[in-house]
Amino acid sequence: MKIALAFLMVLALAAPTLAEPPTMVIGYLGEQLKSPLPLGPLDEAVTDEGLQGARLGIADDASTGRFLGQQFRLREKILKPGEAPAEAVKEFAAADISFVVADLDADRLLQASAAPGAERMTLFNSRAPDDRLRQDDCRGNVLHTIPSRAMLADALAQYLIWKRWQHWFLLVGPHPGDQAMAAAFRRAAARFGAEITTDQPWTFRPANGRADTGHVTLQTEIPAVTQVSDYDVLVVADEADEFGAYLEQRTALPRIVAGTQGLVATGWSPVSEEWGATQLQDRFHRQAGRWMLPSDYAAWLAMRSIGEAATRLHSLDPAAIGQYIRGEAFLLAGFKGQGLSFRAWDGQMRQPILIAGPRLLVSSSPQPGFLHQRTPLDTLGIDLEESTCRF
């Protein structure tokens, strides 16, 4: 009797160990962001963009993996202002973490990708749209789930050309991001046959729209700035969001505003509800208490890419997962109506780009009639023949 009881106790102690499924830990590397003052009274300050998308993605991976005996966990690291990412990468490497969602700007992403231990990792860029990261500054251990500026500009250009709005007034902000976005718009115009009739820097500082007479001053300033020769659409490059929102309904000519404000091209928008996106939006809102933003979606895509590969392979082997994600067989459902995959030449995720207004989805690019020998998705962004990326 005692022997039988002892045997049962051994089994009881051993059972949890035997039943423990294999676990993959995925890293999230972000940085503390100073949220800018919201431009309008209905805008909310967001300090966790990207992180909430990663959390939803890991929850989805865990839900799917449960049926295959797989577990997924997220290890979060938030860099303080001025803190280099090398130490965080070292910590991830010591924990045998092979996949990291890098929610960083371009310079910090490059630092992270070059840190000791990163050569054994795959970093998913979920924030930096810089085209140079897909060109001369590309890295073999970095994949990009956030669309590049070239992709966004091409997507908007296709829609404007499809609408026959071919004459553009380009208004460019003073910051490096504004200049880079303007360069992408110029490239897209030349690529698809639009004409930039006026290319002008923004040199004014708009009055505070919240001041008692703010709207009066803006009503005078904006028409003066936009008093130029005729055009079809005002394309604004204002990534810093300092003046673009003030342009609508105030231009000298009655024209639409597009670009970084107004009608925008974006990887994700809270207004998207087609292709099953409503359930993703609702789940995210329940978790985060706000709507999903582009970096949230990019981080979610990174997490789901890993989970999808693990599901297809029935394995948590990092080498096999990394190879599969980069291969031709990989295809991810991303609530955009088409399967998503990674380009072999620069690590950029192919994906449709949403064309959206403030409250409704307007369209999705690639537009009808824009063809490509591989896939219409490769009409957006840097194509193989244009690539200067050398891993």
ZICORBEL-V270090 format. One record per residue. N is the residue number from 1. RES is the residue in one letter. PHI is phi in whole degrees, 0 to 359 (999 if undefined). NEAR is the number of other C-alpha atoms within 12 Angstrom. Layout:
# ZICORBEL-V270090
N_RES_PHI_NEAR, N_RES_PHI_NEAR
This chain:
# ZICORBEL-V270090
1_M_999_7, 2_K_297_8, 3_I_296_9, 4_A_296_10, 5_L_296_11, 6_A_297_12, 7_F_295_13, 8_L_294_14, 9_M_294_13, 10_V_297_15, 11_L_297_15, 12_A_296_14, 13_L_289_13, 14_A_279_13, 15_A_302_13, 16_P_299_11, 17_T_294_12, 18_L_293_13, 19_A_273_14, 20_E_295_13, 21_P_285_20, 22_P_297_22, 23_T_235_26, 24_M_248_32, 25_V_260_31, 26_I_248_43, 27_G_270_42, 28_Y_236_43, 29_L_241_44, 30_G_237_42, 31_E_217_31, 32_Q_296_22, 33_L_246_21, 34_K_276_14, 35_S_291_16, 36_P_293_15, 37_L_298_17, 38_P_305_19, 39_L_291_22, 40_G_237_18, 41_P_293_10, 42_L_268_9, 43_D_281_14, 44_E_254_18, 45_A_285_17, 46_V_243_24, 47_T_245_23, 48_D_235_28, 49_E_296_36, 50_G_100_45, 51_L_298_44, 52_Q_294_38, 53_G_294_41, 54_A_296_48, 55_R_294_36, 56_L_293_36, 57_G_297_39, 58_I_291_39, 59_A_295_26, 60_D_293_32, 61_D_299_37, 62_A_295_32, 63_S_296_21, 64_T_289_24, 65_G_294_32, 66_R_302_21, 67_F_287_15, 68_L_252_23, 69_G_73_23, 70_Q_245_30, 71_Q_241_30, 72_F_230_37, 73_R_226_30, 74_L_249_31, 75_R_247_28, 76_E_259_28, 77_K_221_29, 78_I_249_28, 79_L_284_25, 80_K_280_17, 81_P_305_14, 82_G_85_13, 83_E_282_19, 84_A_285_26, 85_P_280_35, 86_A_301_25, 87_E_294_23, 88_A_295_34, 89_V_298_42, 90_K_299_28, 91_E_296_25, 92_F_298_34, 93_A_296_26, 94_A_295_17, 95_A_268_19, 96_D_59_23, 97_I_273_36, 98_S_256_36, 99_F_232_46, 100_V_226_53, 101_V_276_58, 102_A_260_52, 103_D_266_48, 104_L_229_42, 105_D_285_27, 106_A_299_29, 107_D_295_24, 108_R_290_30, 109_L_298_41, 110_L_295_32, 111_Q_298_27, 112_A_296_41, 113_S_292_39, 114_A_261_28, 115_A_290_25, 116_P_304_20, 117_G_100_29, 118_A_290_36, 119_E_295_23, 120_R_261_26, 121_M_242_37, 122_T_247_42, 123_L_260_46, 124_F_258_52, 125_N_285_50, 126_S_247_44, 127_R_225_42, 128_A_281_36, 129_P_271_41, 130_D_304_38, 131_D_296_36, 132_R_297_27, 133_L_290_40, 134_R_258_42, 135_Q_241_28, 136_D_296_19, 137_D_261_26, 138_C_290_32, 139_R_225_35, 140_G_292_32, 141_N_260_35, 142_V_236_46, 143_L_246_47, 144_H_240_51, 145_T_261_46, 146_I_276_49, 147_P_295_45, 148_S_282_42, 149_R_300_42, 150_A_299_40, 151_M_296_43, 152_L_296_49, 153_A_295_48, 154_D_297_49, 155_A_297_48, 156_L_293_53, 157_A_300_48, 158_Q_301_41, 159_Y_294_38, 160_L_296_40, 161_I_293_30, 162_W_300_22, 163_K_278_18, 164_R_65_18, 165_W_265_30, 166_Q_261_28, 167_H_252_29, 168_W_246_38, 169_F_255_39, 170_L_263_41, 171_L_244_43, 172_V_241_39, 173_G_286_32, 174_P_270_25, 175_H_272_19, 176_P_305_16, 177_G_296_25, 178_D_297_33, 179_Q_296_27, 180_A_294_29, 181_M_293_37, 182_A_298_37, 183_A_298_29, 184_A_293_38, 185_F_295_45, 186_R_296_35, 187_R_299_30, 188_A_295_36, 189_A_299_33, 190_A_294_21, 191_R_290_25, 192_F_250_31, 193_G_92_22, 194_A_275_32, 195_E_241_30, 196_I_272_32, 197_T_283_23, 198_T_221_25, 199_D_237_28, 200_Q_227_26, 201_P_281_24, 202_W_273_28, 203_T_241_18, 204_F_260_20, 205_R_251_19, 206_P_293_28, 207_A_294_22, 208_N_292_21, 209_G_295_24, 210_R_270_17, 211_A_294_13, 212_D_302_11, 213_T_246_13, 214_G_300_16, 215_H_293_20, 216_V_293_19, 217_T_295_21, 218_L_297_31, 219_Q_296_24, 220_T_267_21, 221_E_292_27, 222_I_298_31, 223_P_301_22, 224_A_293_20, 225_V_293_31, 226_T_260_38, 227_Q_279_22, 228_V_228_24, 229_S_297_20, 230_D_300_22, 231_Y_204_29, 232_D_267_28, 233_V_212_40, 234_L_270_47, 235_V_259_52, 236_V_252_49, 237_A_246_45, 238_D_220_35, 239_E_297_27, 240_A_286_26, 241_D_58_27, 242_E_262_31, 243_F_219_37, 244_G_302_37, 245_A_291_33, 246_Y_281_35, 247_L_283_42, 248_E_299_30, 249_Q_65_21, 250_R_235_28, 251_T_293_30, 252_A_298_24, 253_L_260_24, 254_P_285_18, 255_R_229_27, 256_I_283_30, 257_V_249_38, 258_A_219_39, 259_G_121_47, 260_T_277_41, 261_Q_226_33, 262_G_77_33, 263_L_278_38, 264_V_243_43, 265_A_260_45, 266_T_209_44, 267_G_292_46, 268_W_205_41, 269_S_217_37, 270_P_300_32, 271_V_275_28, 272_S_287_37, 273_E_221_25, 274_E_273_24, 275_W_56_18, 276_G_81_17, 277_A_294_24, 278_T_302_20, 279_Q_292_18, 280_L_293_34, 281_Q_300_31, 282_D_293_21, 283_R_296_23, 284_F_294_31, 285_H_296_20, 286_R_296_15, 287_Q_284_20, 288_A_263_24, 289_G_75_16, 290_R_207_23, 291_W_269_31, 292_M_289_39, 293_L_248_35, 294_P_305_36, 295_S_290_41, 296_D_300_43, 297_Y_296_45, 298_A_296_46, 299_A_293_49, 300_W_298_48, 301_L_301_50, 302_A_299_53, 303_M_298_48, 304_R_289_44, 305_S_299_45, 306_I_294_52, 307_G_296_47, 308_E_297_39, 309_A_297_34, 310_A_297_37, 311_T_294_32, 312_R_296_24, 313_L_272_24, 314_H_54_24, 315_S_205_26, 316_L_250_33, 317_D_291_26, 318_P_300_28, 319_A_296_21, 320_A_293_20, 321_I_295_30, 322_G_299_35, 323_Q_292_23, 324_Y_294_30, 325_I_301_40, 326_R_276_33, 327_G_270_20, 328_E_287_16, 329_A_281_19, 330_F_289_30, 331_L_208_27, 332_L_244_33, 333_A_281_26, 334_G_234_36, 335_F_61_29, 336_K_231_33, 337_G_88_22, 338_Q_219_23, 339_G_289_23, 340_L_253_35, 341_S_211_35, 342_F_255_35, 343_R_286_35, 344_A_291_31, 345_W_276_30, 346_D_213_36, 347_G_78_40, 348_Q_278_49, 349_M_286_44, 350_R_289_44, 351_Q_196_43, 352_P_298_40, 353_I_247_48, 354_L_281_40, 355_I_251_41, 356_A_225_32, 357_G_262_27, 358_P_296_24, 359_R_236_15, 360_L_218_19, 361_L_285_25, 362_V_263_27, 363_S_196_31, 364_S_214_39, 365_S_257_42, 366_P_291_38, 367_Q_275_30, 368_P_303_18, 369_G_94_14, 370_F_265_24, 371_L_254_17, 372_H_208_16, 373_Q_291_11, 374_R_262_14, 375_T_203_20, 376_P_304_25, 377_L_299_37, 378_D_278_35, 379_T_280_37, 380_L_254_45, 381_G_93_45, 382_I_275_38, 383_D_277_31, 384_L_304_23, 385_E_291_13, 386_E_266_20, 387_S_289_24, 388_T_250_20, 389_C_287_26, 390_R_226_17, 391_F_291_19
